[in-house]
Every structure is written in C-alpha cells, then in structure tokens.
Amino acid sequence: MYIYNEIDQQLVEDRVVQFRGQMERFLDGRLSEDDFRPLRLQNGLYTQRHSPMLRVAIPYGTLSSQQLRKLAHISRTYDRGYGHFTTRSNIQFNWVRLVDAPNILEELASVQMHAIQTSGNCIRNITSDQFAGVVADEIFDPRPYCEIVRQWSTLAPEFLFLPRKFKIAISGGVEDRAAVRLHDIGASARISADGAPGFEIFVGGGLGRTPIVGKSLKGFLPRAELLNYFDAILRVYNRYGRRDNKYKARIKILVKDLTLEGFAQEVEAEWQYSRGGPNAIPEENFSAMEAFFANPSYPPVETHDLAYREALNANKAFARWVERNVTPHSTPGYAIVTLSMKKTGTPPGDATADQMDLVANLAEKFSHREIRVSHEQNLVLPHVAQKDLLALWALANTNGLATANIGLLTDVVCCPGGDFCSLANAKSIPVAAAIQQRFDDLDYLFDLGPLELNISGCVNACGHHHIGHIGILGVDKNDEEWYQLTLGGREGHRAALGKVIGPSFAAAEIPGVIEKILETYVAIRNPDEIFIDALERVGLQPFKSAVYGEQHGQNHS
C-alpha cells in the first residue's frame, strides 16, 4: 500500500494544526456557524441527530493492521466503542465531541490517515474494487491510479468548491466491482488494440434524489492523459454546473441538460488545452506508484492441500463459508476472504473496537497485515494461504465475523438512517434487523441464492437502495415513517435502477412483504436462475400482485 513521504506527512499534520485553530475560533465565538460549516465539512465533521459525526477517509478501501488498530483505539477513546464502515469504504464515528475532533485528526495523522475531503462540495474519497491487485479477472491493478488521482485532487484549490460533491471510482477488473457507472466519473480498465493500458471513462452517474446510470464518455483514454481528461471534465462542470439549486447541481444533471454529445464536445474542447501538457503522467511515475502496490512475496504453498479438502468434506459450516465468503486469488494456493459484518443482530457495517483489533490480528497472522473495506460494508483479507483458511474461519467464527452470507439476502447494505442522520426520513437499522431475524436460516438463504437487498433512510441514497435487487427507501408520510420498495436494481456492467412497485408500507409490514416477494421468486424461477434474472425475465407484475393482491397489483402497473 502507499506509504507517505515527508511532504504527505507534513500536509496532514499541518492540516490538523490548521483545523485545531479553526475549531478554537469557532468554540469561542470568533467564527460563525456559517463560516465554520465548510471548514468542518472538508475535515469530515458533520452535525448529526444526536452528536457530531466524523467521517474518516480510507482511500480506495485499503488499510494496514496498524491503521485498523488506531481506528479501534479512536472508537474506544473518543466514541462509544464502535465505528460504522460506509458504502464508500470510509469509516464513521457517530458519537464524537466537537472539542475532540482535532485530537482525533492528530491521532489519525500519526498512522498516515486523515478526514480531508470526506464531505463538502469537493472531490471525495476515491473508491475502487475491494479485490484490486489480487483477483483473477483483473486487467491491471487500479490502485496506483487511484492514488495518483487522490494526490492530484487533495486540496487542489480549483476543486474545493465545486457546485456539489463529486465522486470518482476506478475499476481494474473484467467484472465491475467498483460501480463505476454510478459515480460522477467512473474509469474502467481497458487495453487498446496495440496493447497499451488505458481506461473507458463514464460520466454523469449517481444515485440520490435523481438516480442516473452514467454513460460512456470516451471508449479509450491513454493512461498518461488520466489527470488531463479528468481536469477537463471538472473544468466544464465548474463552468456550467448549477450553483443556484443544490438539487440540480450534480454533474449528472449537467450531462442530461447538455446531452452526452454536447457535454463530450465541451470536454474534448477543454482537453485540447491540457493534452500532453505538464499534467500528463510520465511512465516513470506509473512505475514508481506501482511499486507501492506490488503484492507481498508469497511463500510457496501446496495448491491441492489434502487437509483443506478433507475439512471441506467434513465440516459443512466451513464449506458453506468457503462457498460464500472466499473468492479465487490470482496466485494459486491463495484466497481472498471476506469477513461478514452482517451477523444477525448487528447493524450492517458496524464493527466494535474489539472486532477491529481482532481483524488486525487476523491480517497480521494470515494476510500480510492488509485489510480492505468493501462498498458492501464488509472487511476483506486479500492475501490468505488456502492452507490457513480453516484456522482463519475458526477464529472469525468464534468472534461473530464468519457468517456465510456474502451476496445473500441477509448481507444487507444499509445506511445509519434515522437513528443517527438528521437528513433521514426513517430508520434503516431496525428494518435491516427485522429482515435478518425473519430470514436467519442459512439453508433457506443458500436455496434462494444470490440476492442483494439495500436500505436507505432518505432520498440521498447512502444505502444505495436504487441498485439493490430489492431496494427499500424510508419516506415521510404525514410525519410517520414508511418504506417504499423497488425491484430490479443491479450493479456492474449491466447496472440498472430499481423500479418502485407501488404504495409504501409501515415498518412492521416489511418482513412479510419481502417474504411474499421471495415466495413469488421461488414459484417462478427456472433451475439455477438467480433472483435478478428471474425478475428481468417475468417483469414486475407477478411480484406486485403477490404483494398488493391481483387487482391492486394491476392498478399499479
């Protein structure tokens, strides 16, 4: 992983000193709330329903065991003993005190972490594939490019006060695990006809109040021009993006208004001023950055370990965990392990300080001290020898981190919702808990197969409900909490937005409604047909009829 140089370290330390002064002036009344707001936001500090919340950046979702231990320490010292991993691979502390925020930032700086640009109308944390650098389908590792973009965008004056927040994702695999089509800018690895590495660039994606799947802006961009082209996109956005209406200020609205062709013309014209210029990335910079992300030297291992095979045959629980939570590695004899943060009864994405320390221990023992955070709110160990899987599973299982539900119904993606967020219309966590409890049967979950369920407490869509196979959105109905259902969302190359199936439901009704949807799926599916494929084949009507009744379902077609 990337290691700070002296300039990097000085920057984050200076930022802490600067923010400490800003906080002191705010607390003693020399800075107004209006003046302080953009300063605290660009240091990750929100005002929430009950307490300030601090969002800490985890660039492209990569952590060292030392950094995770520091996060555990912060949660014990300054919060209530836990943190919440988000859908953008960050961590949030929901119970911090304003006066403690500079001390937390100072502690973060000591392990090369920060909260810079985790909020505000700026370029946010760069995200990527949680399996980057180790997965078998990878075209090339996207993390060096993420780090190059992170350094370019951090505290760049031109991009600190954009019309609205701005999100970038970069993917390196054949399969898009970074949801690049659902970001303001997405870059997907490509190889040109003559073998040169580059990217297909997508623009104008995003969820929230106006969900839109991004469109391909450029089929192939040489990698040397990545910063110049991003700069051109952002300059066009800065020039034409709406600043008079925050609901129409995202780049997706600008692309829609100009049309993709009109926007592309503006970007191409702007790019001509910088193309091949000082921001073109020289080859030696790629080599230097790639060296930071070289995989560890893996000791030779037996690729057909007999003890591992015997354990799979003898231990059903272990075999199920391997089936759902273990992903093939690019190096024979090794595996990628996803630790589920979705044990029934635990708010999705939450990790206690003790669990964080345990995962740090597991990373040191089994994964060369490295951890990843997925945008499904789970933690990943990317460098595990196959022969160590049984021992790892036993330790994770003892500590509630080995639920074999990755990609299944109870692997719920969920924002903190109305329990914490002042923007939320409804609570998310109790609904997730009720669903997990209702369907807490691994035999049933494995029979259902892959099924993604996402919950958001409001239209800001922090739980990405639009792209869940089943999506749940909290809505305000006469000052009461109700929940609207969508079906048919999906991520990846076939990214699609779910469609509302009809009127909303009270919280107590949701598990029963989900059960009717699942019963309909089981009744209509073909052999080996997963939920989303069956839904696309038959359409929404059978599910509407099951939920609302035949007559009512037809009325809401």
Buried (B, 14 or more C-beta within 10 A) or exposed (E): BBEBEEEBBEBBBEBBEEBBEBBEBBEEEEBEEEEBBBBBBBBBBBEBBEBBBBBBBBBBBBBBBBBBBBBBBBBBEBBBEBBBBBBBBBBBBBBBEBEBBBBBBBBBBEBBBBBBBBBBBBBBBBBBBBBBBBBBEBBBBBBBBBBBBBBBBBBBEEBBEBBBBBBBBBBBBEBBBBBBBBBBBBBBBBEEEEEEBBBBBBBBBBBBEEBBBBBBBBEEBBBBBBBBBBBBBBBBBBEBBBEEEEEBBBBBBBBBEBEBEEBBEBBBEBBEEBBEEEBBBEEEEBEEBBEEBEBEEBEEBEEEBEEBEEBBEEBEEBBBBBEBBBBBBBBBBBBBBBBBBBBBEBBBBBBBBBBBBBBBBBBBBBBBBBBBBBBBBBBBBBBBBBBBBBBBBEBBBEBBBBBBBBBBBBBBBBBBBBBBBEBBBBBBBBBBBBBBEBBBEBEEBBEBBBBBBBBBBBBBBBBBBBBBBBBBBBBEBEEEBBBBBBBBBBBBEEBBBBBBBBEBBEBEEBBEBBBBBBEBBEEBBEEEBBBBBBBEEBEBBBBBBBBBEEEEBEEBE
